[in-house]
Amino acid sequence: MAEDRAIRRKNDDGRREDLIAAATKVIAQDGVAAATTRRIAAEAGVPLGTVHYWFAAKDDLLAAVLEAALGDLESAAISVQILAVQPDDSGNPGLLEACRAAWRVVEADEPGRQLSLYEMTTVALRTPGMEELAAKQYGSYRAVAAHAAQRWYDRFGAELPGGLDALSRLIACVFDGATLAWLADPEGAEQDSVFVLLCHLLDLYAAGSKPAANPA
């Protein structure tokens, strides 16, 4: 059966991609629970049997939706990486501008689509056999962060605890948390101030300074 589907993919006339796009739209609008195969088929304008022809089960279709979203993320990372290697006004690699550029990608997207990524993460973690998709999702986030931080790290990060790997994880966690906070509270998230503070603290490190201790 898996071999049959591999052959079908080679002969795809666009219907598989149409189904993925339809599922993405339904999930973004109404959530994973609403993304029944019947609803997806209706959104794509194809008979219900077409869904089952291309995907063995709904989980396979959800996996394809997540894979497509990660592909979009990796494509967006290319422009972020370019900005990250351009120095800012102080001559330092533009990590802050890279964060801001990545954020513009989030803002330009549909909030429902961003929310659906979190929803699909939990679905993947709760569905036996799909857990690796959630791990791959966050691995992609770390890879994007590593692209953005590479130039800064090459210049300033020689003694940074945990090296580039830890820095990438930190940036990915901050960005992921900022995105969820923005979805929950668009007016109160003030994500740019978070990016500014993060980069400021890294600049203090780069300059060999330490933040002043909080008074007792």
Buried (B, 14 or more C-beta within 10 A) or exposed (E): EEEEBEEEEEEEEEBBBBBBBBBBBBBBBEBBEEBEBEBBBBBBEBEBEBBBBBBEEBBBBBBBBBEBBBEEBEEBBEBBBEBBBEEEEEEBBBBBBBBBBBBEBBEEBEBBBBBBBBBBBEBBEEBEEBEEBBEBBBEBBBBBBBBBBBBBBEEBBEEBEEEBEEBBBBBBBBBBEBBBBBBEEEEEBBBEEBBBEBBEEBBEBBEEEEEEEEEE
